[in-house]
Amino acid sequence: MKKLIPIAPFLFLILMSCEVTVVEEPIPLHDSRNFFVGYYDVEEYDKTSGSYSEYSFNIVKSARYPHTIFIRNFYGVGIEVVAEVSGYDIYIPEQDVDGFHIEGSGFIDGRELVLDYAVHDHLDSYSPTRYYEVVAWR
């Protein structure tokens, strides 16, 4: 114990000279895709024929791309489309999925998602491009 007493002041000086560095992690920006993710009950209005249909779809985030979501069971026919999110807005770029040519846009307001889009069925060459308005609720 007598040997530790002379060393104590040196240990104290060594500990006092240590520098503590605090690394702050950056605060992640809010992921606006979270506003869209979930299961929806859909009411679809066909502007071309004036008819309504109902179905459901699911929206999930892309693990690979930061602004991308996937809408599963889009158009009520079991297809998955890619969409881009910016804030409360959604953009469905032109794409061909399982014989359908699709494009559109929309927005989310709370639990309500509103979409306007066009669909052309490539498998039915006589079918005109159809225009839809969708209101979907979580």
Wavefront OBJ file of the C-alpha trace (Angstrom):
o trace
v 0.000 0.000 0.000
v 2.913 2.351 0.746
v 4.122 1.910 -2.844
v 0.792 3.122 -4.310
v 0.797 6.461 -2.479
v 3.757 7.966 -4.442
v 2.256 6.737 -7.726
v -1.206 8.208 -7.015
v -0.351 11.815 -8.043
v 1.055 10.556 -11.355
v -2.038 8.458 -12.062
v -4.180 11.484 -11.264
v -2.189 13.617 -13.734
v -2.412 10.955 -16.425
v -6.170 10.627 -16.020
v -6.624 14.409 -16.050
v -4.692 14.701 -19.311
v -6.988 12.230 -21.108
v -9.251 13.809 -23.678
v -12.802 12.579 -24.050
v -14.229 12.887 -27.537
v -18.002 12.748 -27.963
v -19.153 11.653 -31.397
v -22.703 12.681 -32.170
v -24.572 10.583 -34.678
v -26.396 12.656 -37.283
v -30.124 12.821 -36.718
v -31.750 10.890 -39.554
v -34.066 12.916 -41.730
v -37.690 11.885 -41.633
v -38.551 9.222 -44.194
v -41.699 10.529 -45.885
v -42.400 7.037 -47.257
v -43.669 6.216 -43.750
v -46.749 8.361 -44.500
v -47.684 5.871 -47.261
v -46.760 2.447 -45.881
v -49.639 0.139 -44.959
v -52.729 -1.728 -46.121
v -55.495 0.205 -47.863
v -59.137 -0.341 -48.758
v -59.547 1.093 -52.236
v -62.482 2.628 -54.077
v -61.573 3.016 -57.730
v -63.554 5.156 -60.168
v -63.104 4.404 -63.868
v -63.425 7.831 -65.530
v -63.639 6.176 -68.945
v -66.688 3.993 -68.256
v -68.103 5.706 -65.154
v -67.968 2.508 -63.088
v -66.680 1.818 -59.575
v -64.768 -1.114 -58.144
v -63.380 -1.987 -54.735
v -60.309 -3.945 -53.691
v -57.313 -3.533 -51.388
v -53.625 -2.941 -51.864
v -50.489 -2.783 -49.773
v -47.661 -0.229 -49.876
v -44.133 -1.164 -48.756
v -40.820 0.716 -48.768
v -37.927 -0.238 -50.998
v -34.935 -1.381 -48.974
v -32.599 -0.313 -51.750
v -33.800 3.129 -52.873
v -34.551 5.907 -50.357
v -37.574 7.526 -52.059
v -39.103 4.435 -53.629
v -42.174 2.463 -52.598
v -43.968 -0.514 -54.102
v -47.744 -0.715 -54.451
v -48.798 -4.362 -54.345
v -52.079 -5.464 -55.941
v -52.198 -2.198 -57.872
v -55.274 -1.871 -60.098
v -56.729 -4.845 -58.230
v -55.051 -7.359 -60.549
v -52.155 -8.543 -58.388
v -49.393 -6.498 -60.016
v -46.701 -4.509 -58.197
v -45.817 -1.017 -59.406
v -42.940 1.236 -58.444
v -43.629 4.761 -57.189
v -41.538 7.676 -55.947
v -42.412 9.687 -52.839
v -41.613 13.314 -52.095
v -43.170 14.640 -48.898
v -46.906 13.999 -49.151
v -46.830 13.493 -52.940
v -46.514 10.266 -54.878
v -45.454 9.850 -58.493
v -45.957 6.652 -60.497
v -43.542 6.875 -63.438
v -44.382 5.288 -66.774
v -43.851 1.552 -66.522
v -44.941 -1.684 -68.134
v -45.958 -4.412 -65.708
v -47.415 -7.765 -66.810
v -48.892 -6.318 -70.013
v -50.180 -3.081 -68.460
v -48.718 0.353 -69.240
v -49.203 2.524 -66.139
v -48.447 6.072 -65.018
v -49.939 8.490 -62.508
v -49.623 10.646 -59.432
v -51.325 11.496 -56.178
v -51.017 12.623 -52.591
v -51.726 11.502 -49.073
v -53.806 13.420 -46.548
v -53.714 11.741 -43.162
v -55.045 8.215 -43.639
v -56.495 8.933 -47.089
v -54.527 8.355 -50.290
v -55.763 9.900 -53.542
v -54.386 8.704 -56.891
v -55.039 9.600 -60.525
v -53.548 7.249 -63.077
v -53.847 5.839 -66.557
v -53.724 2.181 -67.551
v -53.409 0.700 -71.014
v -53.785 -3.052 -71.408
v -51.210 -4.153 -74.021
v -52.728 -7.646 -74.091
v -56.013 -6.227 -75.467
v -55.008 -4.229 -78.535
v -58.543 -2.832 -78.937
v -58.749 -1.543 -75.393
v -58.397 2.218 -75.013
v -56.257 3.789 -72.320
v -58.412 4.003 -69.215
v -58.231 6.786 -66.656
v -58.882 6.199 -62.951
v -59.324 8.110 -59.754
v -58.707 6.207 -56.545
v -59.458 7.050 -52.961
v -57.897 4.603 -50.500
v -58.088 4.459 -46.695
v -55.880 2.831 -44.076
l 1 2 3 4 5 6 7 8 9 10 11 12 13 14 15 16 17 18 19 20 21 22 23 24 25 26 27 28 29 30 31 32 33 34 35 36 37 38 39 40 41 42 43 44 45 46 47 48 49 50 51 52 53 54 55 56 57 58 59 60 61 62 63 64 65 66 67 68 69 70 71 72 73 74 75 76 77 78 79 80 81 82 83 84 85 86 87 88 89 90 91 92 93 94 95 96 97 98 99 100 101 102 103 104 105 106 107 108 109 110 111 112 113 114 115 116 117 118 119 120 121 122 123 124 125 126 127 128 129 130 131 132 133 134 135 136 137 138
